[in-house]
Amino acid sequence: MRWVYFGKLYRTKFQAGCLAKRLEQDSWIYGYEEPRLVEIFRSRRGRYGVRFLP
């Protein structure tokens, strides 16, 4: 399995966390497959992003 990275980096961990929760919740609302694991990561430059395993 490979990580799928969401295409935007955020300044705060809170912003990335909001997106991570949205990815988890949208799957059952819109009928998508639920991601196995959603993770917040920190880039080398100090910004935060979201990645998930499909």
DSSP file (Angstrom, degrees, kcal/mol; ACC not computed):
  #  RESIDUE AA STRUCTURE BP1 BP2  ACC     N-H-->O    O-->H-N    N-H-->O    O-->H-N    TCO  KAPPA ALPHA  PHI   PSI    X-CA   Y-CA   Z-CA
    1    1 A M              0   0    0      0, 0.0     2,-0.4     0, 0.0    52,-0.0   0.000 360.0 360.0 360.0 146.2    0.0    0.0    0.0
    2    2 A R        -     0   0    0     50,-0.0     2,-0.1     0, 0.0    50,-0.0  -0.928 360.0-108.5-122.0 147.9    1.1    3.5   -0.7
    3    3 A W        -     0   0    0     -2,-0.4     2,-0.5    50,-0.1    50,-0.2  -0.458  22.8-144.0 -70.5 143.3    0.1    6.7    1.0
    4    4 A V  E     -A   52   0A   0     48,-2.7    48,-2.2    -2,-0.1     2,-0.4  -0.964  17.6-149.2-107.5 122.1   -2.1    9.2   -0.9
    5    5 A Y  E     -A   51   0A   0     -2,-0.5     2,-0.2    46,-0.2    46,-0.2  -0.780  11.7-127.2 -97.3 132.3   -1.2   12.7   -0.1
    6    6 A F        -     0   0    0     44,-2.8    44,-0.3    -2,-0.4    -1,-0.0  -0.586  29.5-119.7 -73.2 141.2   -3.7   15.5   -0.1
    7    7 A G  S    S+     0   0    0     -2,-0.2     2,-0.4    42,-0.1    -1,-0.1   0.269  83.2  68.1 -75.4   9.7   -2.4   18.3   -2.4
    8    8 A K        -     0   0    0     42,-0.1    42,-0.4     2,-0.0     2,-0.4  -0.978  61.7-148.6-133.6 143.9   -2.2   21.2    0.0
    9    9 A L        -     0   0    0     -2,-0.4     2,-0.3    40,-0.1    40,-0.2  -0.857  17.6-149.9-106.7 146.0   -0.1   22.0    3.1
   10   10 A Y  B     -B   48   0A   0     38,-3.6    38,-3.0    -2,-0.4     6,-0.0  -0.794  18.2-131.5-116.5 156.2   -1.4   24.1    6.0
   11   11 A R  S    S+     0   0    0     -2,-0.3     2,-0.3    36,-0.2    -1,-0.1   0.847  89.9  42.6 -73.1 -35.6    0.2   26.5    8.4
   12   12 A T  S  > S-     0   0    0      1,-0.1     4,-1.5    36,-0.1     5,-0.1  -0.816  73.3-131.3-117.7 154.3   -1.3   24.9   11.6
   13   13 A K  H  > S+     0   0    0     -2,-0.3     4,-2.4     1,-0.2     5,-0.1   0.812 108.1  62.5 -67.5 -30.4   -1.9   21.4   12.7
   14   14 A F  H  > S+     0   0    0      2,-0.2     4,-2.1     1,-0.2    -1,-0.2   0.919 102.0  49.4 -60.9 -44.9   -5.5   22.4   13.5
   15   15 A Q  H  > S+     0   0    0      1,-0.2     4,-1.6     2,-0.2    -1,-0.2   0.914 112.7  46.8 -62.2 -43.1   -6.3   23.2    9.9
   16   16 A A  H  X S+     0   0    0     -4,-1.5     4,-2.2     1,-0.2    -1,-0.2   0.871 109.7  55.1 -66.2 -36.0   -4.8   19.8    8.8
   17   17 A G  H  X S+     0   0    0     -4,-2.4     4,-2.4     2,-0.2    -2,-0.2   0.869 104.1  54.0 -65.0 -37.1   -6.8   18.1   11.5
   18   18 A C  H  X S+     0   0    0     -4,-2.1     4,-2.0     2,-0.2    -1,-0.2   0.909 110.0  47.1 -62.5 -41.9  -10.0   19.6   10.2
   19   19 A L  H  X S+     0   0    0     -4,-1.6     4,-2.4     2,-0.2    -2,-0.2   0.900 109.7  53.7 -66.1 -40.1   -9.3   18.2    6.8
   20   20 A A  H  X S+     0   0    0     -4,-2.2     4,-1.8     1,-0.2    -2,-0.2   0.920 109.8  47.4 -61.3 -44.1   -8.5   14.8    8.2
   21   21 A K  H  X S+     0   0    0     -4,-2.4     4,-2.4     1,-0.2    -1,-0.2   0.886 109.9  53.7 -63.6 -38.2  -11.8   14.6   10.1
   22   22 A R  H  X S+     0   0    0     -4,-2.0     4,-2.9     1,-0.2    -2,-0.2   0.907 106.4  51.8 -64.0 -40.9  -13.6   15.7    6.9
   23   23 A L  H  X S+     0   0    0     -4,-2.4     4,-0.8     1,-0.2    -1,-0.2   0.900 112.2  47.0 -61.5 -39.6  -12.0   12.9    5.0
   24   24 A E  H  < S+     0   0    0     -4,-1.8     4,-0.5    -5,-0.2    -2,-0.2   0.899 117.9  41.0 -68.4 -40.1  -13.1   10.4    7.6
   25   25 A Q  H >X S+     0   0    0     -4,-2.4     4,-1.3     1,-0.2     3,-0.6   0.843 105.3  62.5 -80.1 -34.8  -16.7   11.8    7.8
   26   26 A D  H 3X S+     0   0    0     -4,-2.9     4,-2.7     1,-0.2     6,-0.5   0.765  90.7  69.9 -64.4 -24.9  -17.3   12.3    4.0
   27   27 A S  H 3X>S+     0   0    0     -4,-0.8     5,-1.1     1,-0.2     4,-0.9   0.927 106.0  35.7 -62.7 -44.5  -16.9    8.7    3.2
   28   28 A W  H <45S+     0   0    0     -3,-0.6    -1,-0.2    -4,-0.5    -2,-0.2   0.767 117.8  52.8 -82.1 -22.9  -20.1    7.6    4.9
   29   29 A I  H  <5S+     0   0    0     -4,-1.3    -2,-0.2     1,-0.2    -1,-0.2   0.935 122.5  27.7 -72.9 -46.3  -22.0   10.8    3.9
   30   30 A Y  H  <5S-     0   0    0     -4,-2.7    -2,-0.2    -5,-0.1    -3,-0.2   0.422 111.2-110.5 -99.7   0.3  -21.3   10.5    0.2
   31   31 A G  T  <5 +     0   0    0     -4,-0.9    -3,-0.2    -5,-0.3    -4,-0.2   0.709  65.8 145.0  82.2  20.0  -20.9    6.7   -0.1
   32   32 A Y      < -     0   0    0     -5,-1.1     2,-0.3    -6,-0.5    -1,-0.2  -0.424  61.0 -88.7 -81.3 164.4  -17.1    6.6   -0.7
   33   33 A E        -     0   0    0     -2,-0.1    -1,-0.1     1,-0.1    -5,-0.1  -0.558  47.6-115.0 -69.2 136.7  -14.9    3.9    0.6
   34   34 A E        -     0   0    0     -2,-0.3   -10,-0.1    -7,-0.1    -1,-0.1  -0.579  29.7-115.1 -75.1 131.4  -13.6    4.8    4.1
   35   35 A P        -     0   0    0      0, 0.0     3,-0.2     0, 0.0    -1,-0.1  -0.399  15.9-136.6 -64.6 143.3   -9.9    5.3    4.2
   36   36 A R  S    S+     0   0    0     17,-2.0     2,-0.4     1,-0.3    -2,-0.0   0.906  85.2   8.2 -66.6 -42.0   -8.1    2.8    6.4
   37   37 A L  E     -C   53   0A   0     16,-0.8    16,-2.2     2,-0.0     2,-0.4  -0.991  61.4-165.2-146.3 131.2   -5.9    5.3    8.1
   38   38 A V  E     -C   52   0A   0     -2,-0.4     2,-0.4    14,-0.2    14,-0.2  -0.977  19.0-178.8-117.6 130.5   -5.8    9.1    8.0
   39   39 A E  E     -C   51   0A   0     12,-3.1    12,-2.6    -2,-0.4     2,-0.5  -0.972  24.8-140.3-135.4 144.1   -2.6   10.8    9.3
   40   40 A I  E     -C   50   0A   0     -2,-0.4     2,-0.3    10,-0.2    10,-0.2  -0.883  29.0-174.5 -98.5 131.9   -1.4   14.3    9.8
   41   41 A F  E     -C   49   0A   0      8,-2.2     8,-2.4    -2,-0.5     2,-0.5  -0.857  21.3-129.6-125.0 161.9    2.3   14.8    8.9
   42   42 A R  E     -C   48   0A   0     -2,-0.3     6,-0.2     6,-0.2   -33,-0.0  -0.946  22.8-138.9-113.0 129.2    4.8   17.7    9.2
   43   43 A S    >   -     0   0    0      4,-3.4     3,-1.6    -2,-0.5     6,-0.0  -0.232  30.5-100.5 -78.4 171.7    6.8   18.6    6.2
   44   44 A R  T 3  S+     0   0    0      1,-0.3    -1,-0.1     2,-0.1    -2,-0.0   0.791 123.1  54.4 -63.0 -28.2   10.5   19.6    6.3
   45   45 A R  T 3  S-     0   0    0      2,-0.1    -1,-0.3     1,-0.0    -2,-0.0   0.375 123.0-102.2 -90.4   4.5    9.6   23.2    6.1
   46   46 A G  S <  S+     0   0    0     -3,-1.6     2,-0.2     1,-0.3    -2,-0.1   0.511  79.6 126.1  92.9   5.2    7.3   23.0    9.1
   47   47 A R        -     0   0    0    -35,-0.0    -4,-3.4   -34,-0.0     2,-0.3  -0.556  53.8-123.1 -93.2 163.8    3.9   23.0    7.4
   48   48 A Y  E     +BC  10  42A   0    -38,-3.0   -38,-3.6    -6,-0.2     2,-0.3  -0.824  28.9 173.4-112.4 145.7    1.3   20.3    8.0
   49   49 A G  E     - C   0  41A   0     -8,-2.4    -8,-2.2    -2,-0.3     2,-0.4  -0.844  25.3-119.8-139.2 176.6   -0.4   18.0    5.5
   50   50 A V  E     + C   0  40A   0    -42,-0.4   -44,-2.8   -44,-0.3     2,-0.3  -0.972  25.8 175.1-124.9 135.7   -2.8   15.0    5.4
   51   51 A R  E     -AC   5  39A   0    -12,-2.6   -12,-3.1    -2,-0.4     2,-0.3  -0.961   5.9-175.6-134.8 155.4   -2.2   11.6    3.9
   52   52 A F  E     -AC   4  38A   0    -48,-2.2   -48,-2.7    -2,-0.3   -14,-0.2  -0.983  26.7-123.8-149.2 157.9   -4.3    8.5    3.9
   53   53 A L  E       C   0  37A   0    -16,-2.2   -17,-2.0    -2,-0.3   -16,-0.8  -0.920 360.0 360.0-102.0 123.9   -4.3    4.8    3.0
   54   54 A P              0   0    0      0, 0.0    -1,-0.1     0, 0.0   -51,-0.1   0.503 360.0 360.0 -71.7 360.0   -7.2    3.9    0.6
